[in-house]
Amino acid sequence: MLIQRFVLATFALLAPTAALAHTGVGPVNSFWAGLAHPVLGADHLLAMVAVGLWAALAAPRLFWVAPAGFLAGMLGGGFLGMTGFAIPGIEVMIAGSVVLFGALALFKVQAPAVLAFSAAAIFGAAHGFAHGAEMPLGGGALQYAAGFLIATATLHAIGAATGLTVKHFNLVRLGRAAGGAVAAAGVVLTVL
């Protein structure tokens, strides 16, 4: 019953913010704008926390691998997005990453480090592309990129700390339930 209420509350709180994730809500050329971007969009926030959660639940000794891949992909995608290059369907891929990483945490999918890094890098590139597409080339690009990378790393760390904590206290079901809630929220975001 408590988990059902948590899931419903999560949907109610996060669903209306999905549209705020992209395309120029306020200035997008400073460190602070980059820092805020991943936190203000439910799709980014959920995916980034889920990457850390999945990594810690599935491979606690290598919990840094998937987040490192995501950050590397995000940096490359961010610079590609700043050039004005177009990738059709990027929003669907981003919403899909929320479902994917939530499901990976839910099912505690263990993947070889190279595969975890690569999958995270591919979806990280999609998130980075969305961030970079909002940033005009030049004027504050490096500060903006630094901001969104720091915010992303922090969200990964929150997810990883949660995963490591629930493993330590033998509450893995709770961590997996959180992954399921993220995946369900990703489905909702895909429909919106």
Summary of the structure (lengths in Angstrom):
residues: 192
radius of gyration: 15.7
end to end distance: 25.9
largest distance: 51.0
contacts: 741
relative contact order: 0.23
helix: 80%
strand: 0%
